[in-house]
């Protein structure tokens, strides 16, 4: 949880956020790469993939009309054309990293959900799952940005380990490989997890959920300033920018001392307006 207050704004207050060109481009590229595998292997070419972009963009606009606001002031269509061209470049770069004619994904855009013994539910959407003839599982995630510097790689891998944990708890299988495909920089990052990795992730998630539960009950959601604050849609209601958060919509109790709450993890029960699950980053 990069910023506790942002988590509150999104999950509890459900404040609206404006669509961004970068995030929408990522959604579009993901849709194209998913749909490409509908074609026979020999037809999975770069030309076929880029030809899917206009139609997938139309489908996105149909399902989310608010995306049209991104280019509302682009009367001549130059920005939209440039944006679509950037999406094409990302799709084309993928072909230099993987060969779709040799891939037959077992799953694409798969929603997964499992519940831990504590009662905490984990869920997310996995871009692609490949299963080798030997039964080994590879989880693949597409990123339209650039690969992080080595000192930040662990943060990116945490998402993949999250997915691996869900698959392990759901299917009883530890994925053989986790693979991040960075289309923005043309890099591939891989990691081969072991059971100990996934057990550590589970402990971290339980600790995180305990912190979320306490903040939900007390209403104490503090901002955590980072360089990403400059892109946040909620600056007007953030104390770091002189704003005041909206009235907390849930009943709150005074915070307990650390001694009172140490070592306790209650089962999670659904209550109106309260988060009951962790979703993949």
Buried (B, 14 or more C-beta within 10 A) or exposed (E): BEBBBBBBBBBBBEBEEEBEBEEBBBBBBBBBBBBBBEBEEEEBBBEBBBEBBEEBBEBBBEEEEEBEEBBEEEEEEEBBEEBBEBBBEBBBBBBEBBEBBEBEBEBBBBEBEBBBEBEBBBBBEBBBBBBEEEEEBBBBBBBBEEBBEEEEBEEBBBBBBBBBBBBBBEEEEBBBBBBBBBBBEBBEBEBEBEEEBBEEBBEBBBEEBBEBBBBBBBBBBEBBEEEEBEEBBBEEBBEBEEEEBEEBEBEEEEBEEEEEBEEEBEEBEEEEEBBBBBEBE
